[in-house]
Amino acid sequence: MIHRRGIPALVAGAVLLAGCALGTPKGPDGQPMEPLTITTSSGAHKFMVEIADDEAERQRGLMERPPLADDRGMLFQFPDVAERGFWMHNTPSPLDIIYIDPHGRIVSIVKNAAPNNDRVLPSNGPAMGVLELRAGRSDEIGAKPGDKVAHPFFAE
């Protein structure tokens, strides 16, 4: 049973929780988004990314989704380090696909991957994470292999 004196505290707590929830950006599927930074020779570039960290999410990826905004992306997290290969099956917008090692260093970048294409686009080196951005965005920020991606998933 809640006493009358406890009601204001309960209401204040609910308002605080609602405010926190409103401040967290959500992806189109309602998933919370997380901050990620790519540091290149032109500076630090901030993004909010959806996380694909289980097999179902990694398989679905950005299929049948609208184009990404300039500051949005999807980070695919894998439990192991391996050669990776992505495709654009049922993905209607071109993307830049950035393969990342366990320490957050860019391994390789597939630029302007063609939409709705089933050709496998290889990482050309072992990767633990893959970041998808709007096509052309990696060139706009000057991203290159060896540049740093900062996100808690990657070891510093």
N, C-alpha and C positions, 0 to 999 in steps of 0.2 A: 504494500500500500504506500502511496506517495503522500506525504504530508503537505499541507498548503505552503509551508515555507520552502519545500523542495521544488515546487512547480516553477518559480522564476528561474531557478538554476537549470532545470530540465529544458525549459523553453530557450534559454540562452545557449545551452549546449547544442540544441537542435539547429538554431540559427547559425551558430559557428560552423557546424558540420555542413550545412547547406551552402554556406559561403565558400568553404573549402572546395566542395564538389563543383561549384560553378566556376571556380578559378582554374580547374584542370581542363586543358583542351582535350577534346574527344575527336577521334577519327570518325569517318562516315559510318562505320559499324558500331559506334558508341564506345569503342575501346579508348582507354586513357592513352595520351601521348606523352612521350618523354623527351627531354632536351638532349641534343647531340650537337657537337661542334666539330667542324672540319677546319684545321689550321693549315693554310697554304702560304705561299710567299706574299699573297695580297692581304693576309690577315686572318682573323678568326671569323668563321661563318656559322651562324647558329640556325638550327633546324629543330622542328618538333616532329618526332617520328612515332609511327605505330610500331609495335613489336610483334614479330612473327616468331614465336619460340617453341611451338609444338608442330608436329607433322601436318596436322590439318590446316593450321594457319600458314605454314610455309607453302603448302600445295595451292592454297587459294590466293595468297599474295594480293596483288592488285588487279586480279582478273575482274572484268566487267565493272570497272570503277571509273569515275570521271578523272580528268587530268589532275595531277598534283599541283598545288600552289607552290610558289617559289621557295617558301620556307618549310615545306612539308616533305616527308619521305616515309619509307618503311625499312626497318632494320630487321633482317632475317638473322636469327641467332641459332647456331648449330652447336651440339654438344662436343664436337670433335673438330680437328683441323684436317682438312683434306682438299684435294682438287675439287672445285665446284663447277657446275654448269647450270645456267639458267636459260629459260626460254620465255617467249612472250605470248604463249597460248592464251587466247581469249582476253588479252590485255589490249584495250582499245587505244591507249596513248603511248607514244614513244617514250622511252626511259633511258637514263644513264644508269648503268649497273656497276657498282663499285665494290670490288672484292677486298676484304680486309683481314689482316692476320690477327692472331690472338693478342698482340700488343697494340692494336689500333693503327697499324701502318697500312696504307693503301698498297695492295699487291698489284692490282690492275684495274682499268676502267674500260668498260664497253660503252662507247658513246653512241647515243641516238639509236638504241635498239628498236628495230622496226616493230610496229604493233601487229598483233595477231599472227605472229610468226612462230613456227615450231622448231626452228633451227636452234641447236644448243650453243650457247655463248659461253666458252670456257673461261675459267679464272686465270689460267696460265701460271699457276702457283698455288700453294696451299693457303686456304682461307678458312676462317672460323665465323666470319660475319659477312653479310652482303647488304649493302645499302642501295635502295632504289630511289632516285630523284627524277624530277622532270627532265626530259631530254634537253641537253644544252646547258644545264645548270652547272655541271662539273667544269666546263670551259669558262663559264661566267665567273666562277670563283677561283679559277686557275688551279684546280686540283690535279695532282700528278701522283704516280706511284711514289711511295716513300712519305707522302704527307700524312699527318696525324689526324685520326678520328678519335675524339674523346667522348666516351659514354661508359657508364659503370660496367657494362658487359666486358669491356676490354681491360686487360691488365696494364697498369701504368708502366 
